[in-house]
Amino acid sequence: MKQSDIFRDNADNCLQLAERAEGQPANKRYSRMASAWTALAHEQDWLDGEIPPVTRRFAQQREA
């Protein structure tokens, strides 16, 4: 299992915790944690060379 997959699993767990959270502060906390894990997974994909460092849309804008 890739490191980014582990990060995505952690994000999914946080989202499940957010759904079961009692109260708004806990829900927001778990949602923010899920966002952070998702960002880490995206960055790890970039570090592993699975996604390009610059999106194509940005590259096309620079060429225009």
PATIRO-660177 format. One record per atom (N, C-alpha, C): x, y, z negated. Coordinates in steps of 0.1 Angstrom, whole numbers, plus 5000, padded with zeros to 4 digits. Atoms other than C-alpha are relative to their C-alpha. Example, Ala and Ser with C-alpha at 12.3 -4.5 7.8 and 13.67 -1.06 7.14 Angstrom:
REM PATIRO-660177
px->5009 py->4988 pz->5000;
px->5123 py->4955 pz->4922;
px->5009 py->5012 pz->5000;
px->4991 py->4989 pz->5000;
px->5137 py->4989 pz->4929;
px->4992 py->5011 pz->4992;
END
This chain:
REM PATIRO-660177
px->5008 py->4988 pz->5000;
px->5000 py->5000 pz->5000;
px->5009 py->5012 pz->5000;
px->4992 py->4988 pz->4999;
px->5013 py->5034 pz->5010;
px->4997 py->5009 pz->4988;
px->5001 py->4991 pz->5011;
px->5019 py->5061 pz->4984;
px->4987 py->5009 pz->5002;
px->5011 py->4992 pz->4997;
px->4993 py->5083 pz->5001;
px->4987 py->4993 pz->4997;
px->5012 py->5008 pz->5003;
px->4967 py->5055 pz->4998;
px->4997 py->5000 pz->4985;
px->5002 py->5000 pz->5014;
px->4973 py->5054 pz->4961;
px->4995 py->5013 pz->4995;
px->5005 py->4986 pz->5003;
px->4968 py->5092 pz->4959;
px->4985 py->5001 pz->5003;
px->5014 py->5000 pz->4996;
px->4935 py->5088 pz->4978;
px->4991 py->4992 pz->4990;
px->5008 py->5008 pz->5010;
px->4924 py->5061 pz->4954;
px->4998 py->5008 pz->4987;
px->5001 py->4992 pz->5012;
px->4931 py->5084 pz->4925;
px->4990 py->5011 pz->5002;
px->5010 py->4990 pz->4997;
px->4911 py->5111 pz->4942;
px->4986 py->4995 pz->4999;
px->5013 py->5007 pz->5001;
px->4882 py->5087 pz->4946;
px->4996 py->4997 pz->4986;
px->5003 py->5002 pz->5014;
px->4884 py->5078 pz->4909;
px->4996 py->5013 pz->4993;
px->5003 py->4987 pz->5006;
px->4883 py->5115 pz->4900;
px->4986 py->5004 pz->5004;
px->5013 py->4996 pz->4996;
px->4852 py->5120 pz->4921;
px->4989 py->4992 pz->4993;
px->5009 py->5008 pz->5008;
px->4835 py->5091 pz->4904;
px->4998 py->5005 pz->4986;
px->5001 py->4994 pz->5013;
px->4843 py->5106 pz->4871;
px->4993 py->5013 pz->5000;
px->5007 py->4988 pz->4999;
px->4830 py->5139 pz->4882;
px->4985 py->4998 pz->5001;
px->5014 py->5003 pz->4999;
px->4797 py->5123 pz->4891;
px->4994 py->4996 pz->4987;
px->5005 py->5005 pz->5013;
px->4794 py->5107 pz->4857;
px->5002 py->5010 pz->4988;
px->4997 py->4990 pz->5010;
px->4806 py->5138 pz->4838;
px->4988 py->5006 pz->4994;
px->5011 py->4993 pz->5007;
px->4784 py->5153 pz->4812;
px->5004 py->5014 pz->4997;
px->4996 py->4986 pz->5002;
px->4786 py->5190 pz->4815;
px->5008 py->5005 pz->5012;
px->4994 py->4993 pz->4988;
px->4798 py->5215 pz->4841;
px->5015 py->5001 pz->4998;
px->4986 py->4999 pz->5000;
px->4833 py->5220 pz->4827;
px->5008 py->4987 pz->5003;
px->4993 py->5013 pz->4997;
px->4842 py->5182 pz->4829;
px->4998 py->4997 pz->5015;
px->5003 py->5002 pz->4985;
px->4826 py->5180 pz->4864;
px->5010 py->5008 pz->5008;
px->4991 py->4992 pz->4993;
px->4847 py->5209 pz->4876;
px->5015 py->4995 pz->4999;
px->4986 py->5005 pz->5003;
px->4879 py->5195 pz->4860;
px->5003 py->4988 pz->5009;
px->4998 py->5012 pz->4992;
px->4875 py->5161 pz->4877;
px->5000 py->5004 pz->5015;
px->5000 py->4996 pz->4986;
px->4866 py->5178 pz->4910;
px->5013 py->5006 pz->5004;
px->4987 py->4994 pz->4997;
px->4897 py->5199 pz->4909;
px->5012 py->4990 pz->5000;
px->4990 py->5011 pz->4999;
px->4918 py->5168 pz->4901;
px->4999 py->4992 pz->5013;
px->5002 py->5007 pz->4987;
px->4903 py->5151 pz->4931;
px->5006 py->5008 pz->5011;
px->4995 py->4992 pz->4989;
px->4912 py->5180 pz->4953;
px->5016 py->5000 pz->5000;
px->4985 py->5001 pz->5002;
px->4948 py->5179 pz->4939;
px->5005 py->4987 pz->5006;
px->4995 py->5013 pz->4995;
px->4952 py->5142 pz->4946;
px->4999 py->4999 pz->5015;
px->5002 py->5000 pz->4986;
px->4938 py->5147 pz->4981;
px->5011 py->5008 pz->5007;
px->4989 py->4992 pz->4994;
px->4963 py->5174 pz->4988;
px->5014 py->4993 pz->4999;
px->4988 py->5008 pz->5001;
px->4991 py->5152 pz->4975;
px->5001 py->4989 pz->5010;
px->5001 py->5011 pz->4990;
px->4980 py->5124 pz->4998;
px->5003 py->5006 pz->5014;
px->4998 py->4994 pz->4988;
px->4980 py->5148 pz->5027;
px->5015 py->5004 pz->5002;
px->4986 py->4996 pz->5000;
px->5015 py->5161 pz->5018;
px->5009 py->4987 pz->5002;
px->4992 py->5012 pz->4999;
px->5028 py->5125 pz->5014;
px->4999 py->4994 pz->5015;
px->5001 py->5004 pz->4986;
px->5015 py->5116 pz->5049;
px->5009 py->5008 pz->5009;
px->4991 py->4991 pz->4993;
px->5034 py->5146 pz->5062;
px->5015 py->4996 pz->4997;
px->4986 py->5004 pz->5004;
px->5066 py->5135 pz->5043;
px->5003 py->4987 pz->5007;
px->4998 py->5013 pz->4994;
px->5062 py->5100 pz->5057;
px->5000 py->5001 pz->5015;
px->5000 py->4999 pz->4986;
px->5060 py->5114 pz->5092;
px->4988 py->4996 pz->5008;
px->5012 py->5005 pz->4994;
px->5025 py->5103 pz->5098;
px->4991 py->5011 pz->5007;
px->5007 py->4989 pz->4994;
px->5011 py->5137 pz->5106;
px->5010 py->5011 pz->5003;
px->4991 py->4990 pz->4996;
px->5028 py->5166 pz->5124;
px->5001 py->5011 pz->4989;
px->4999 py->4989 pz->5010;
px->5041 py->5195 pz->5102;
px->4992 py->5012 pz->5003;
px->5008 py->4989 pz->4996;
px->5021 py->5220 pz->5122;
px->4988 py->4995 pz->5008;
px->5012 py->5004 pz->4993;
px->4986 py->5216 pz->5134;
px->5001 py->5005 pz->5015;
px->5000 py->4997 pz->4985;
px->4980 py->5217 pz->5172;
px->4994 py->5014 pz->5002;
px->5007 py->4988 pz->4999;
px->4956 py->5246 pz->5168;
px->5009 py->5012 pz->4998;
px->4990 py->4989 pz->5003;
px->4983 py->5268 pz->5152;
px->5010 py->5001 pz->5011;
px->4990 py->4999 pz->4989;
px->5008 py->5258 pz->5179;
px->4994 py->5006 pz->5013;
px->5006 py->4994 pz->4988;
px->4984 py->5267 pz->5207;
px->4998 py->5015 pz->4998;
px->5002 py->4985 pz->5002;
px->4977 py->5301 pz->5191;
px->5014 py->5007 pz->5002;
px->4987 py->4994 pz->4999;
px->5015 py->5308 pz->5190;
px->5004 py->5001 pz->5015;
px->4997 py->5000 pz->4986;
px->5018 py->5299 pz->5227;
px->4992 py->5010 pz->5008;
px->5008 py->4990 pz->4993;
px->4990 py->5322 pz->5238;
px->5004 py->5014 pz->4999;
END
